[in-house]
């Protein structure tokens, strides 16, 4: 699935411990996680790292044991991502998302309106 298909269908992602599984392939440019802004996704042991697999993207938050305990149920995890295959240098391709933890390890994925300031 693409990011747009996931948003249109209301498809869920998954989370387990400190791991997030998004049901689309993407490049992650920025993550806002509680009060932390992550832009470095190298494989270091700080912040987060991600990789794209056959039909999904997984993100590991290194300094978090359990997302249930670390993420406010109202704030969620904010992200700027670009669908894999799209030009990351074209700002029209940047998707602003809010990821909310739901029951049974599901992630609700919502598009964020462009006028929200928390991404800047």
VODRENBA-640219 format. One record per residue: residue in one letter; x negated, y negated, z of N, C-alpha, C in turn. Coordinates in steps of 0.05 Angstrom, whole numbers, padded with zeros to 5 digits, always signed. Atoms other than C-alpha are relative to their C-alpha. Layout:
VODRENBA-640219
AXYZXYZXYZ ...
END
This chain:
VODRENBA-640219
X-00017+00024+00000+00000+00000+00000-00017-00025+00000 X+00014+00026-00002-00020-00073-00008+00010-00015+00024 X-00009+00017-00022-00014-00127+00044+00029-00009-00005 X-00027+00010+00006+00047-00155+00009+00021+00022+00002 X-00019-00022-00002+00081-00087+00005+00006+00006+00030 X-00003-00005-00029+00069-00076+00080+00018-00021+00012 X-00016+00022-00011+00099-00144+00096+00029+00002-00009 X-00027-00002+00011+00159-00133+00050+00015+00024+00012 X-00013-00024-00010+00174-00063+00076+00002+00001+00030 X+00001-00001-00029+00160-00078+00149-00015+00025+00010 X+00016-00024-00008+00110-00020+00151-00017-00007+00025 X+00015+00003-00025+00073-00009+00216-00029+00009-00004 X+00027-00011-00003-00001-00001+00231+00000+00016+00026 X+00003-00016-00024-00027+00040+00289-00024-00011+00017 X+00023+00006-00017-00073+00029+00349-00003+00022+00021 X+00007-00020-00021-00108+00076+00397-00025-00011+00014 X+00023+00010-00015-00154+00051+00452-00008-00027-00010 X+00010+00025+00011-00197-00002+00420-00001-00001-00030 X+00000-00004+00029-00182+00019+00348+00027-00008-00012 X-00024+00009+00015-00133-00014+00300-00002+00012-00028 X-00002-00012+00027-00110+00020+00236+00021-00016-00016 X-00018+00016+00017-00080-00026+00183+00007+00017-00025 X-00008-00017+00022-00040+00009+00127-00006-00012-00028 X+00009+00012+00026-00076-00029+00071-00030-00003+00001 X+00029+00004+00002-00147-00039+00047-00005-00030-00003 X+00005+00029+00001-00174-00109+00061-00028-00007+00010 X+00024+00012-00012-00233-00153+00077+00009-00017+00023 X-00008+00015-00023-00228-00182+00146-00019-00024+00002 X+00017+00024-00001-00253-00254+00149-00002-00012+00028 X+00000+00012-00027-00232-00277+00219+00021+00015+00016 X-00018-00012-00019-00199-00247+00280+00001-00018+00025 X-00003+00015-00025-00171-00287+00339+00013+00019+00019 X-00008-00021-00018-00165-00240+00397-00001-00013+00028 X-00003+00015-00025-00139-00273+00461-00015-00027-00003 X+00014+00026+00002-00190-00330+00471-00026+00002-00017 X+00024-00005+00015-00244-00301+00426+00005-00002-00030 X-00001+00002+00029-00256-00318+00353-00023+00017-00011 X+00021-00018+00011-00293-00263+00315-00002-00004-00030 X+00006+00003+00028-00325-00277+00248-00023+00018-00009 X+00022-00018+00005-00384-00229+00253+00009+00029+00003 X-00010-00027-00001-00364-00158+00236-00022+00020-00006 X+00023-00019+00004-00433-00126+00233+00004+00023+00020 X-00003-00023-00017-00441-00060+00268-00012-00002+00027 X+00011+00004-00027-00469-00091+00331+00020+00008+00021 X-00017-00009-00022-00439-00074+00398+00016-00024+00012 X-00016+00022-00010-00407-00143+00407+00022-00006-00021 X-00021+00008+00019-00342-00169+00377+00015+00023-00011 X-00016-00021+00013-00313-00122+00326-00015+00008-00026 X+00009-00009+00026-00330-00082+00264+00023+00012-00014 X-00022-00012+00015-00286-00057+00208-00011+00016-00023 X+00007-00013+00024-00288-00010+00150+00026+00008-00015 X-00023-00008+00016-00241+00006+00093-00004+00029-00008 X+00001-00028+00008-00224+00078+00079+00019+00004-00023 X-00015-00005+00024-00183+00112+00025+00025-00017-00003 X-00025+00016+00003-00116+00078+00039+00006-00016+00025 X-00005+00016-00024-00125+00039+00104-00027-00014+00008 X+00023+00014-00011-00172-00007+00142+00000+00004+00030 X+00001-00003-00029-00196+00007+00213-00019-00021+00012 X+00015+00020-00015-00222-00044+00263-00005+00011+00028 X+00007-00007-00027-00259-00028+00327-00008-00026+00015 X+00007+00023-00018-00262-00080+00383-00019+00011+00021 X+00021-00012-00017-00328-00064+00418+00003-00005+00029 X+00000+00007-00028-00317-00099+00483+00027+00005+00014 X-00026-00006-00011-00247-00073+00495+00003+00030+00003 X-00005-00028-00004-00229-00006+00525+00027+00008-00010 X-00028-00007+00006-00154-00008+00515+00014-00026-00009 X-00014+00024+00010-00117-00058+00471+00026-00006+00016 X-00024+00004-00016-00054-00048+00514-00006-00019+00024 X+00007+00016-00023-00090-00080+00572-00012-00027-00007 X+00015+00024+00007-00128-00133+00533+00016-00020-00016 X-00015+00018+00018-00075-00163+00486+00026-00008+00013 X-00026+00010-00009-00018-00206+00509+00022+00009-00019 X-00022-00010+00017+00048-00178+00483+00012-00022-00017 X-00012+00023+00016+00068-00248+00458-00020-00012-00019 X+00020+00012+00017+00002-00271+00429-00009+00018-00023 X+00009-00019+00020-00020-00210+00391-00029-00005-00009 X+00027+00003+00012-00082-00208+00347+00004-00015-00027 X-00003+00015+00025-00087-00261+00293-00024+00006-00018 X+00021-00008+00019-00126-00246+00229+00003-00016-00026 X+00001+00009+00028-00146-00276+00163-00013+00023-00016 X+00009-00023+00016-00153-00220+00112+00005-00006-00030 X-00004+00002+00029-00159-00213+00037+00003+00029-00011 X-00005-00026+00013-00130-00154-00002-00025+00009-00015 X+00023-00010+00014-00187-00110-00026+00005-00002-00030 X-00003+00003+00029-00199-00124-00100+00006-00029-00008 X-00006+00028+00005-00178-00197-00094-00025-00017+00006 X+00022+00019-00004-00227-00256-00096+00001-00012+00028 X+00000+00011-00027-00245-00274-00024-00006-00030+00000 X+00007+00029+00001-00269-00343-00047+00023-00017-00009 X-00024+00014+00008-00200-00362-00072+00018-00001+00025 X-00015+00002-00024-00163-00389-00011+00030+00008-00003 X-00028-00009+00005-00096-00371-00043+00003+00030+00007 X+00000-00029-00006-00115-00298-00030-00003+00006+00030 X+00004-00004-00029-00126-00309+00045+00028+00004+00013 X-00025-00006-00013-00069-00276+00084-00004-00004+00030 X+00000+00005-00029-00056-00301+00155+00020+00018+00013 X-00017-00020-00012-00028-00245+00197+00000-00002+00031 X-00001-00004-00029-00005-00235+00269+00007+00030+00004 X-00003-00029-00005-00011-00163+00294+00010+00003+00029 X-00012-00003-00026+00034-00146+00353+00000+00029+00008 X-00001-00027-00010+00028-00084+00396+00028+00008+00006 X-00027-00010-00004+00092-00044+00396-00001+00027+00014 X+00000-00026-00014+00114+00021+00429-00011+00022-00017 X+00010-00024+00013+00085+00089+00412-00024-00005-00018 X+00025+00006+00014+00018+00060+00388+00005-00013-00028 X-00006+00013+00025+00052+00022+00331-00009-00029+00001 X+00006+00028+00003+00029-00046+00306+00020-00013-00019 X-00018+00015+00017+00079-00095+00279-00017-00022-00014 X+00016+00019+00016+00048-00137+00223+00018-00021-00012 X-00016+00023+00008+00075-00206+00210-00017-00020-00015 X+00014+00022+00014+00056-00261+00161+00004-00025+00018 X+00000+00025-00015+00039-00327+00195+00003-00023-00019 X-00004+00024+00018+00063-00393+00165-00026-00016-00001 X+00024+00015+00004+00008-00437+00138-00005-00023+00018 X+00003+00024-00017+00021-00495+00185-00007+00007+00029 X+00009-00007-00027+00002-00456+00248-00029-00007+00003 X+00028+00010-00004-00062-00486+00277-00019+00020+00012 X+00019-00017-00015-00091-00427+00315-00021+00013-00018 X+00020-00012+00018-00130-00404+00253-00024-00018-00005 X+00021+00019+00007-00172-00467+00246-00023+00000+00019 
END
